[in-house]
Amino acid sequence: MVKKLVLVFALSSGLVLSACNTVRGAGEDVQSVANEVDDEM
């Protein structure tokens, strides 16, 4: 039972961490586009 809980926790942690990286990357992409638009104006 403990092994199953540890496995579920480890998998959940991996998903959460990868989601954070994805959101951070998307934010950086949006910021980069906004900076390019500002430079053109």
C-alpha positions in Angstrom: 0.0 0.0 0.0 2.8 2.4 0.9 4.6 1.7 -2.4 1.4 2.5 -4.3 1.0 5.8 -2.5 4.7 6.7 -3.1 4.3 5.9 -6.8 1.1 8.0 -7.1 2.8 10.9 -5.3 5.9 10.7 -7.6 3.8 10.6 -10.8 1.6 13.5 -9.6 4.7 15.6 -8.7 6.2 15.0 -12.1 3.0 16.1 -13.8 2.8 19.3 -11.7 6.4 20.2 -12.3 6.1 19.7 -16.1 3.0 21.8 -16.2 4.8 24.6 -14.4 7.5 24.6 -17.0 5.0 24.6 -19.8 3.2 27.6 -18.3 6.5 29.4 -17.8 7.5 28.8 -21.4 4.2 30.0 -22.7 4.5 33.2 -20.6 8.0 33.8 -22.0 6.7 33.3 -25.6 3.9 35.8 -25.0 6.3 38.3 -23.5 8.7 37.9 -26.4 5.9 38.6 -28.9 4.8 41.6 -26.9 8.3 43.0 -26.9 8.6 42.6 -30.7 5.3 44.4 -31.2 6.5 47.3 -28.9 9.7 47.5 -30.9 7.8 47.9 -34.2 5.6 50.7 -32.9 
